[in-house]
Amino acid sequence: MKWLLIIALIVLIFGATRLPSLGRSLGQALRAFREELKKNR
């Protein structure tokens, strides 16, 4: 139930049109972060 409320708030704040690009950029940032962590091991 909490997750639905959080997702609804995110949609209201950012708008449904900007969510795909926001998700894409977040995914790219996480991927780059993981790659850097692997390099530093």
Backbone as CSV, one residue per row, in Angstrom:
resi,resn,N_x,N_y,N_z,CA_x,CA_y,CA_z,C_x,C_y,C_z
1,MET,0.821,-1.200,0.000,0.000,0.000,0.000,0.865,1.264,0.000
2,LYS,1.937,1.217,0.799,2.830,2.378,0.854,3.466,2.657,-0.497
3,TRP,3.852,1.575,-1.204,4.522,1.752,-2.498,3.619,2.438,-3.513
4,LEU,2.335,2.093,-3.494,1.399,2.735,-4.425,1.297,4.225,-4.148
5,LEU,1.294,4.598,-2.887,1.230,6.008,-2.523,2.493,6.745,-2.964
6,ILE,3.643,6.115,-2.757,4.917,6.717,-3.166,4.964,6.895,-4.680
7,ILE,4.556,5.877,-5.427,4.556,5.959,-6.889,3.596,7.042,-7.366
8,ALA,2.427,7.141,-6.732,1.461,8.177,-7.111,2.048,9.567,-6.870
9,LEU,2.738,9.753,-5.754,3.369,11.045,-5.474,4.431,11.379,-6.510
10,ILE,5.233,10.394,-6.887,6.279,10.621,-7.888,5.659,11.031,-9.222
11,VAL,4.595,10.349,-9.611,3.918,10.689,-10.867,3.361,12.111,-10.803
12,LEU,2.795,12.482,-9.672,2.243,13.838,-9.538,3.334,14.896,-9.568
13,ILE,4.472,14.606,-8.936,5.551,15.592,-8.881,6.217,15.768,-10.237
14,PHE,6.594,14.669,-10.866,7.364,14.756,-12.107,6.510,14.759,-13.360
15,GLY,5.290,14.285,-13.265,4.427,14.211,-14.434,4.686,12.931,-15.215
16,ALA,3.658,12.369,-15.789,3.766,11.079,-16.467,4.639,11.152,-17.718
17,THR,4.755,12.335,-18.318,5.522,12.428,-19.560,7.023,12.374,-19.299
18,ARG,7.470,12.822,-18.127,8.905,12.850,-17.843,9.403,11.581,-17.162
19,LEU,8.496,10.711,-16.727,8.909,9.508,-16.004,9.807,8.566,-16.807
20,PRO,9.517,8.271,-18.085,10.405,7.370,-18.824,11.845,7.883,-18.914
21,SER,12.020,9.158,-19.184,13.375,9.697,-19.282,14.035,9.732,-17.915
22,LEU,13.262,9.977,-16.880,13.798,9.981,-15.515,14.270,8.578,-15.132
23,GLY,13.456,7.578,-15.448,13.826,6.192,-15.161,15.052,5.754,-15.943
24,ARG,15.137,6.181,-17.186,16.271,5.821,-18.036,17.566,6.415,-17.484
25,SER,17.521,7.673,-17.101,18.731,8.309,-16.578,19.126,7.711,-15.234
26,LEU,18.151,7.347,-14.419,18.449,6.700,-13.145,19.094,5.338,-13.378
27,GLY,18.597,4.591,-14.342,19.170,3.289,-14.671,20.600,3.413,-15.173
28,GLN,20.849,4.397,-15.997,22.209,4.604,-16.502,23.154,4.982,-15.371
29,ALA,22.699,5.799,-14.437,23.531,6.200,-13.304,23.852,4.999,-12.423
30,LEU,22.860,4.152,-12.166,23.099,2.957,-11.352,24.067,1.999,-12.040
31,ARG,23.922,1.848,-13.354,24.805,0.961,-14.114,26.239,1.466,-14.061
32,ALA,26.431,2.758,-14.239,27.771,3.343,-14.185,28.366,3.183,-12.793
33,PHE,27.544,3.354,-11.767,28.002,3.210,-10.385,28.477,1.781,-10.121
34,ARG,27.702,0.786,-10.582,28.090,-0.611,-10.394,29.400,-0.928,-11.128
35,GLU,29.534,-0.406,-12.351,30.764,-0.656,-13.117,31.970,-0.077,-12.402
36,GLU,31.841,1.107,-11.823,32.952,1.714,-11.078,33.290,0.906,-9.844
37,LEU,32.266,0.351,-9.182,32.523,-0.470,-8.012,33.296,-1.734,-8.393
38,LYS,32.947,-2.325,-9.534,33.655,-3.527,-9.995,35.109,-3.211,-10.328
39,LYS,35.353,-2.044,-10.920,36.715,-1.650,-11.298,37.592,-1.439,-10.070
40,ASN,37.003,-0.926,-8.996,37.770,-0.598,-7.801,38.067,-1.788,-6.905
41,ARG,37.522,-2.949,-7.199,37.758,-4.139,-6.357,39.117,-4.714,-6.582
